[in-house]
Amino acid sequence: MKNQVLKGLFARLAPILLLSAIPFHTALAQTATAPPLGTAQSFAVLGASKVTNTGNTVVNGDLGVYAGTAITGIPPGIVNGTQHSADVVAQQA
């Protein structure tokens, strides 16, 4: 009886045990190709109506907003890029 219980338990757990034996890095070995970002490539922050910073944030890249125009909290935040507020660049991105 005890052996039958163990065999039944093993039969139910075997698929889980086999999956857990596969190294994690092997399961993630396939790399996804990033989608093309076009004109949005240079943007680190891109908002639709407004962009609000609430601290000493450092943005490494462009910051933009379109169709809104509000960018608040810069400074004290720092933008290491160009700010685009409702301009053609932000609209295209």
N, C-alpha and C positions, 0 to 999 in steps of 0.2 A: 504494500500500500504506500509506504513511504517513498519507495523508488518511483512509483507511478506519479506521485505528487511532484517529485523533483523533476521527472522527465517532462511533465506538463508545464511546470514553471519555466524550465529551460527552453522549451519550444516557444513559449510566449516571449521570453526575453532575448532569444538568440538574435533576432533582427536588430534589436537595440544595441546589443553587445557588439555585433559586427559593425554597425555604423559608428559606434564610439571608438572602435579600433582604427578607423581611418584618421590619419594625422590631420589636424585642423588646417595646416598650411596647404595640404594637398587639395582639400575641398575648395580652397580659395585661390588656387593656382591660376585659374583663368582670370585674366584681367579684362575689365570692361573698357570699351573705348568711350572716352568722354564725347558728349555731343558737341558739335560746333556751336560756338557762342556768337560768332559774327561780331557785330559792333558792340556787344555787351562784354567782350573779352577783357577790356581794360578796367571794368567796374568791379570794385569790391563791395559797394553798397549801391543799390538801385531801388528807388521807391516809386510808387504810383501817385500818391497824393501828398505825402510829406515824409521827411526824414528827421528824426529827433534823436539827438545824442544826450545822454544824461550823466556823463562822467568824463574822465580823462582818457578817452578812447583814441587809439591811433589807427587810422584807416590807411592801409597800404594799397593804393589803387585809386581809381576815380570814384567820385561820389556823385550820384545824379538822382533827379526826381523829374517825372513827367507823368501826368498832365498837371499835377500840382506844382507849386513853386516853393513851398516852405522847407527850408533847411535850418534847423535850430540846434543850438548846443555846440556849434563850431565857431570860435573856440568856446570852452577849453579843449575840446577834442581837436585832433590834428589830422589833416588830410594830406597824405603823401601822394598826391595826384591832383587832378583837376576837378573842381566842382562844376556841375552842369545842372542848372535850374531852369527847367522848361525850355531848353534849347533843342536844336535839331539833333545834336548828338545823343542827348537823353531820350528823345522821342524815338530815334532809330533803335537804340539799345533796348 
